[in-house]
Amino acid sequence: MDNRINEIRRLIRSLRVSMKQAEAIMREQINRDEDCSFVAQEILKMRTVMSLLVRERSTLGDNEPILVQDLVIPRRLPTPPRVPVAKRRLTPLREATRA
């Protein structure tokens, strides 16, 4: 039973990476105004397989999230607080001394 859960988790992880790559290819095709129907159909097939695997995984009692390092977006670091800049006052230029 645990072997089947591990196998399903491995399949889901690899399927998510494949879907991410296929979506990137599809975006490139869209940006070049090319036909992306084949890639879109493949993504839909992958989604169907994914839903079946998730359903089987949940029936086996595994509800832990599956993390894929390639898909985790790192959090942005907090921006440092802005230091207020003192306003400079405009002063008239002093004329050079004439000799």
VMD Tcl script that builds the backbone (N, CA, C; Angstrom):
set m [mol new atoms 297]
animate dup $m
set s [atomselect $m all]
$s set {name element resname resid chain x y z} {
  {N N MET 1 A 0.826 -1.189 0.000}
  {CA C MET 1 A 0.000 0.000 0.000}
  {C C MET 1 A 0.867 1.248 0.000}
  {N N ASP 2 A 1.885 1.319 0.872}
  {CA C ASP 2 A 2.765 2.473 0.904}
  {C C ASP 2 A 3.546 2.613 -0.395}
  {N N ASN 3 A 3.906 1.474 -0.997}
  {CA C ASN 3 A 4.622 1.538 -2.269}
  {C C ASN 3 A 3.747 2.169 -3.343}
  {N N ARG 4 A 2.469 1.832 -3.347}
  {CA C ARG 4 A 1.550 2.405 -4.344}
  {C C ARG 4 A 1.403 3.912 -4.118}
  {N N ILE 5 A 1.300 4.345 -2.865}
  {CA C ILE 5 A 1.192 5.782 -2.568}
  {C C ILE 5 A 2.447 6.503 -3.023}
  {N N ASN 6 A 3.616 5.938 -2.740}
  {CA C ASN 6 A 4.869 6.560 -3.167}
  {C C ASN 6 A 4.965 6.635 -4.682}
  {N N GLU 7 A 4.501 5.595 -5.346}
  {CA C GLU 7 A 4.514 5.584 -6.816}
  {C C GLU 7 A 3.585 6.655 -7.375}
  {N N ILE 8 A 2.408 6.788 -6.774}
  {CA C ILE 8 A 1.453 7.811 -7.225}
  {C C ILE 8 A 2.026 9.205 -6.987}
  {N N ARG 9 A 2.643 9.419 -5.824}
  {CA C ARG 9 A 3.249 10.723 -5.539}
  {C C ARG 9 A 4.358 11.047 -6.543}
  {N N ARG 10 A 5.167 10.060 -6.886}
  {CA C ARG 10 A 6.232 10.266 -7.869}
  {C C ARG 10 A 5.647 10.600 -9.236}
  {N N LEU 11 A 4.578 9.893 -9.628}
  {CA C LEU 11 A 3.928 10.160 -10.908}
  {C C LEU 11 A 3.322 11.572 -10.944}
  {N N ILE 12 A 2.682 11.956 -9.858}
  {CA C ILE 12 A 2.081 13.293 -9.794}
  {C C ILE 12 A 3.159 14.360 -9.886}
  {N N ARG 13 A 4.259 14.149 -9.170}
  {CA C ARG 13 A 5.355 15.124 -9.191}
  {C C ARG 13 A 5.913 15.285 -10.608}
  {N N SER 14 A 6.160 14.172 -11.293}
  {CA C SER 14 A 6.704 14.258 -12.649}
  {C C SER 14 A 5.677 14.817 -13.628}
  {N N LEU 15 A 4.415 14.507 -13.410}
  {CA C LEU 15 A 3.363 15.026 -14.276}
  {C C LEU 15 A 3.213 16.534 -14.125}
  {N N ARG 16 A 3.353 17.035 -12.912}
  {CA C ARG 16 A 3.277 18.481 -12.698}
  {C C ARG 16 A 4.416 19.206 -13.396}
  {N N VAL 17 A 5.610 18.633 -13.348}
  {CA C VAL 17 A 6.744 19.245 -14.035}
  {C C VAL 17 A 6.515 19.230 -15.539}
  {N N SER 18 A 6.014 18.127 -16.063}
  {CA C SER 18 A 5.733 18.028 -17.500}
  {C C SER 18 A 4.665 19.028 -17.926}
  {N N MET 19 A 3.648 19.196 -17.086}
  {CA C MET 19 A 2.596 20.156 -17.408}
  {C C MET 19 A 3.145 21.576 -17.419}
  {N N LYS 20 A 4.019 21.887 -16.481}
  {CA C LYS 20 A 4.615 23.218 -16.419}
  {C C LYS 20 A 5.447 23.488 -17.676}
  {N N GLN 21 A 6.202 22.506 -18.125}
  {CA C GLN 21 A 7.000 22.663 -19.342}
  {C C GLN 21 A 6.108 22.818 -20.565}
  {N N ALA 22 A 5.039 22.031 -20.635}
  {CA C ALA 22 A 4.124 22.121 -21.770}
  {C C ALA 22 A 3.426 23.479 -21.796}
  {N N GLU 23 A 3.083 24.012 -20.626}
  {CA C GLU 23 A 2.459 25.339 -20.578}
  {C C GLU 23 A 3.424 26.415 -21.059}
  {N N ALA 24 A 4.704 26.263 -20.738}
  {CA C ALA 24 A 5.703 27.231 -21.207}
  {C C ALA 24 A 5.838 27.165 -22.730}
  {N N ILE 25 A 5.820 25.956 -23.281}
  {CA C ILE 25 A 5.884 25.796 -24.738}
  {C C ILE 25 A 4.658 26.415 -25.386}
  {N N MET 26 A 3.499 26.188 -24.781}
  {CA C MET 26 A 2.264 26.739 -25.335}
  {C C MET 26 A 2.280 28.262 -25.307}
  {N N ARG 27 A 2.790 28.861 -24.229}
  {CA C ARG 27 A 2.887 30.326 -24.159}
  {C C ARG 27 A 3.808 30.871 -25.248}
  {N N GLU 28 A 4.927 30.178 -25.486}
  {CA C GLU 28 A 5.831 30.601 -26.559}
  {C C GLU 28 A 5.137 30.540 -27.910}
  {N N GLN 29 A 4.382 29.473 -28.143}
  {CA C GLN 29 A 3.657 29.349 -29.411}
  {C C GLN 29 A 2.613 30.443 -29.551}
  {N N ILE 30 A 1.937 30.763 -28.477}
  {CA C ILE 30 A 0.923 31.824 -28.532}
  {C C ILE 30 A 1.587 33.163 -28.822}
  {N N ASN 31 A 2.735 33.410 -28.192}
  {CA C ASN 31 A 3.435 34.675 -28.428}
  {C C ASN 31 A 3.916 34.813 -29.867}
  {N N ARG 32 A 4.183 33.680 -30.520}
  {CA C ARG 32 A 4.611 33.713 -31.926}
  {C C ARG 32 A 3.433 33.571 -32.891}
  {N N ASP 33 A 2.210 33.592 -32.364}
  {CA C ASP 33 A 0.984 33.428 -33.156}
  {C C ASP 33 A 0.977 32.109 -33.928}
  {N N GLU 34 A 1.450 31.047 -33.279}
  {CA C GLU 34 A 1.435 29.720 -33.888}
  {C C GLU 34 A 0.273 28.915 -33.320}
  {N N ASP 35 A -0.043 27.821 -33.995}
  {CA C ASP 35 A -1.108 26.934 -33.541}
  {C C ASP 35 A -0.613 26.127 -32.344}
  {N N CYS 36 A -1.327 26.186 -31.247}
  {CA C CYS 36 A -0.915 25.472 -30.035}
  {C C CYS 36 A -1.950 24.423 -29.633}
  {N N SER 37 A -2.792 24.005 -30.562}
  {CA C SER 37 A -3.871 23.077 -30.216}
  {C C SER 37 A -3.339 21.710 -29.787}
  {N N PHE 38 A -2.247 21.244 -30.403}
  {CA C PHE 38 A -1.698 19.936 -30.027}
  {C C PHE 38 A -1.211 19.952 -28.586}
  {N N VAL 39 A -0.465 20.982 -28.226}
  {CA C VAL 39 A 0.061 21.077 -26.860}
  {C C VAL 39 A -1.089 21.237 -25.874}
  {N N ALA 40 A -2.107 22.011 -26.245}
  {CA C ALA 40 A -3.262 22.200 -25.357}
  {C C ALA 40 A -3.994 20.876 -25.122}
  {N N GLN 41 A -4.119 20.057 -26.170}
  {CA C GLN 41 A -4.762 18.753 -26.007}
  {C C GLN 41 A -3.939 17.849 -25.090}
  {N N GLU 42 A -2.616 17.923 -25.221}
  {CA C GLU 42 A -1.758 17.117 -24.355}
  {C C GLU 42 A -1.879 17.552 -22.895}
  {N N ILE 43 A -1.984 18.853 -22.677}
  {CA C ILE 43 A -2.155 19.347 -21.305}
  {C C ILE 43 A -3.481 18.858 -20.725}
  {N N LEU 44 A -4.522 18.864 -21.537}
  {CA C LEU 44 A -5.819 18.361 -21.065}
  {C C LEU 44 A -5.751 16.877 -20.723}
  {N N LYS 45 A -5.016 16.111 -21.525}
  {CA C LYS 45 A -4.841 14.685 -21.216}
  {C C LYS 45 A -4.081 14.508 -19.903}
  {N N MET 46 A -3.048 15.333 -19.718}
  {CA C MET 46 A -2.283 15.255 -18.475}
  {C C MET 46 A -3.150 15.604 -17.273}
  {N N ARG 47 A -4.037 16.587 -17.439}
  {CA C ARG 47 A -4.940 16.962 -16.347}
  {C C ARG 47 A -5.894 15.826 -16.001}
  {N N THR 48 A -6.350 15.101 -17.025}
  {CA C THR 48 A -7.237 13.962 -16.794}
  {C C THR 48 A -6.516 12.877 -16.003}
  {N N VAL 49 A -5.291 12.561 -16.419}
  {CA C VAL 49 A -4.498 11.561 -15.700}
  {C C VAL 49 A -4.226 12.032 -14.271}
  {N N MET 50 A -3.921 13.319 -14.132}
  {CA C MET 50 A -3.643 13.882 -12.804}
  {C C MET 50 A -4.848 13.735 -11.880}
  {N N SER 51 A -6.039 14.033 -12.393}
  {CA C SER 51 A -7.229 13.936 -11.540}
  {C C SER 51 A -7.486 12.494 -11.113}
  {N N LEU 52 A -7.227 11.537 -12.001}
  {CA C LEU 52 A -7.398 10.127 -11.634}
  {C C LEU 52 A -6.383 9.722 -10.567}
  {N N LEU 53 A -5.144 10.180 -10.715}
  {CA C LEU 53 A -4.119 9.848 -9.724}
  {C C LEU 53 A -4.441 10.476 -8.369}
  {N N VAL 54 A -4.911 11.714 -8.378}
  {CA C VAL 54 A -5.257 12.383 -7.123}
  {C C VAL 54 A -6.421 11.679 -6.447}
  {N N ARG 55 A -7.396 11.261 -7.229}
  {CA C ARG 55 A -8.543 10.544 -6.663}
  {C C ARG 55 A -8.095 9.222 -6.034}
  {N N GLU 56 A -7.220 8.491 -6.749}
  {CA C GLU 56 A -6.738 7.217 -6.206}
  {C C GLU 56 A -5.900 7.441 -4.940}
  {N N ARG 57 A -5.096 8.480 -4.970}
  {CA C ARG 57 A -4.251 8.803 -3.814}
  {C C ARG 57 A -5.104 9.133 -2.585}
  {N N SER 58 A -6.165 9.893 -2.795}
  {CA C SER 58 A -7.011 10.252 -1.656}
  {C C SER 58 A -7.801 9.051 -1.136}
  {N N THR 59 A -8.165 8.124 -2.005}
  {CA C THR 59 A -8.857 6.922 -1.526}
  {C C THR 59 A -7.923 6.023 -0.722}
  {N N LEU 60 A -6.610 6.114 -1.012}
  {CA C LEU 60 A -5.642 5.340 -0.228}
  {C C LEU 60 A -5.316 6.010 1.102}
  {N N GLY 61 A -5.812 7.239 1.307}
  {CA C GLY 61 A -5.650 7.902 2.588}
  {C C GLY 61 A -4.493 8.872 2.669}
  {N N ASP 62 A -3.888 9.227 1.555}
  {CA C ASP 62 A -2.765 10.173 1.565}
  {C C ASP 62 A -3.293 11.563 1.242}
  {N N ASN 63 A -3.167 12.479 2.201}
  {CA C ASN 63 A -3.661 13.841 2.008}
  {C C ASN 63 A -2.574 14.888 2.177}
  {N N GLU 64 A -1.310 14.471 2.288}
  {CA C GLU 64 A -0.215 15.417 2.453}
  {C C GLU 64 A 0.067 16.115 1.123}
  {N N PRO 65 A 0.430 17.398 1.172}
  {CA C PRO 65 A 0.740 18.101 -0.077}
  {C C PRO 65 A 2.028 17.578 -0.703}
  {N N ILE 66 A 2.068 17.609 -2.020}
  {CA C ILE 66 A 3.240 17.185 -2.769}
  {C C ILE 66 A 3.924 18.442 -3.274}
  {N N LEU 67 A 5.142 18.681 -2.812}
  {CA C LEU 67 A 5.871 19.873 -3.217}
  {C C LEU 67 A 6.866 19.520 -4.304}
  {N N VAL 68 A 6.911 20.363 -5.316}
  {CA C VAL 68 A 7.884 20.228 -6.394}
  {C C VAL 68 A 8.757 21.470 -6.335}
  {N N GLN 69 A 10.054 21.287 -6.179}
  {CA C GLN 69 A 10.961 22.413 -5.982}
  {C C GLN 69 A 10.951 23.370 -7.171}
  {N N ASP 70 A 10.763 22.871 -8.388}
  {CA C ASP 70 A 10.750 23.739 -9.563}
  {C C ASP 70 A 9.537 24.654 -9.581}
  {N N LEU 71 A 8.470 24.260 -8.901}
  {CA C LEU 71 A 7.236 25.032 -8.950}
  {C C LEU 71 A 7.071 25.973 -7.768}
  {N N VAL 72 A 7.929 25.845 -6.760}
  {CA C VAL 72 A 7.811 26.697 -5.581}
  {C C VAL 72 A 8.442 28.047 -5.894}
  {N N ILE 73 A 7.665 29.093 -5.757}
  {CA C ILE 73 A 8.153 30.440 -6.030}
  {C C ILE 73 A 8.703 31.011 -4.732}
  {N N PRO 74 A 9.981 31.417 -4.732}
  {CA C PRO 74 A 10.521 31.964 -3.491}
  {C C PRO 74 A 9.842 33.277 -3.143}
  {N N ARG 75 A 9.677 33.503 -1.857}
  {CA C ARG 75 A 9.044 34.738 -1.410}
  {C C ARG 75 A 10.006 35.890 -1.585}
  {N N ARG 76 A 9.446 37.035 -1.907}
  {CA C ARG 76 A 10.281 38.216 -2.067}
  {C C ARG 76 A 10.722 38.712 -0.705}
  {N N LEU 77 A 11.954 39.191 -0.656}
  {CA C LEU 77 A 12.457 39.751 0.588}
  {C C LEU 77 A 11.746 41.065 0.856}
  {N N PRO 78 A 11.499 41.376 2.117}
  {CA C PRO 78 A 10.838 42.653 2.413}
  {C C PRO 78 A 11.747 43.812 2.010}
  {N N THR 79 A 11.135 44.837 1.491}
  {CA C THR 79 A 11.916 45.998 1.079}
  {C C THR 79 A 12.313 46.795 2.309}
  {N N PRO 80 A 13.532 47.323 2.307}
  {CA C PRO 80 A 13.950 48.110 3.477}
  {C C PRO 80 A 13.138 49.397 3.551}
  {N N PRO 81 A 12.944 49.920 4.767}
  {CA C PRO 81 A 12.157 51.148 4.888}
  {C C PRO 81 A 12.892 52.315 4.227}
  {N N ARG 82 A 12.119 53.197 3.655}
  {CA C ARG 82 A 12.701 54.350 2.978}
  {C C ARG 82 A 13.118 55.395 3.993}
  {N N VAL 83 A 14.290 55.935 3.775}
  {CA C VAL 83 A 14.791 56.993 4.638}
  {C C VAL 83 A 14.352 58.315 4.027}
  {N N PRO 84 A 13.686 59.155 4.800}
  {CA C PRO 84 A 13.239 60.425 4.224}
  {C C PRO 84 A 14.451 61.296 3.871}
  {N N VAL 85 A 14.365 61.902 2.722}
  {CA C VAL 85 A 15.432 62.767 2.243}
  {C C VAL 85 A 15.053 64.204 2.584}
  {N N ALA 86 A 16.010 64.924 3.182}
  {CA C ALA 86 A 15.741 66.318 3.539}
  {C C ALA 86 A 15.649 67.151 2.270}
  {N N LYS 87 A 14.690 68.054 2.248}
  {CA C LYS 87 A 14.524 68.918 1.085}
  {C C LYS 87 A 15.631 69.957 1.064}
  {N N ARG 88 A 16.104 70.230 -0.124}
  {CA C ARG 88 A 17.118 71.271 -0.274}
  {C C ARG 88 A 16.437 72.552 -0.705}
  {N N ARG 89 A 16.878 73.621 -0.152}
  {CA C ARG 89 A 16.316 74.917 -0.518}
  {C C ARG 89 A 17.189 75.552 -1.591}
  {N N LEU 90 A 16.538 76.169 -2.518}
  {CA C LEU 90 A 17.262 76.851 -3.578}
  {C C LEU 90 A 17.732 78.210 -3.072}
  {N N THR 91 A 18.964 78.512 -3.312}
  {CA C THR 91 A 19.504 79.827 -2.926}
  {C C THR 91 A 20.063 80.490 -4.169}
  {N N PRO 92 A 20.004 81.794 -4.226}
  {CA C PRO 92 A 20.531 82.484 -5.414}
  {C C PRO 92 A 22.052 82.349 -5.456}
  {N N LEU 93 A 22.560 82.296 -6.691}
  {CA C LEU 93 A 24.002 82.219 -6.874}
  {C C LEU 93 A 24.643 83.530 -6.485}
  {N N ARG 94 A 25.740 83.482 -5.839}
  {CA C ARG 94 A 26.474 84.694 -5.498}
  {C C ARG 94 A 27.357 85.057 -6.679}
  {N N GLU 95 A 27.341 86.288 -6.972}
  {CA C GLU 95 A 28.152 86.737 -8.118}
  {C C GLU 95 A 29.622 86.721 -7.725}
  {N N ALA 96 A 30.438 86.359 -8.679}
  {CA C ALA 96 A 31.872 86.364 -8.427}
  {C C ALA 96 A 32.335 87.794 -8.239}
  {N N THR 97 A 33.285 87.978 -7.410}
  {CA C THR 97 A 33.773 89.346 -7.147}
  {C C THR 97 A 34.460 89.869 -8.386}
  {N N ARG 98 A 34.101 91.101 -8.719}
  {CA C ARG 98 A 34.675 91.705 -9.918}
  {C C ARG 98 A 35.880 92.559 -9.522}
  {N N ALA 99 A 36.908 92.378 -10.234}
  {CA C ALA 99 A 38.099 93.165 -9.907}
  {C C ALA 99 A 38.386 94.209 -10.935}
}
mol reanalyze $m
mol bondsrecalc $m
mol representation Tube
mol addrep $m
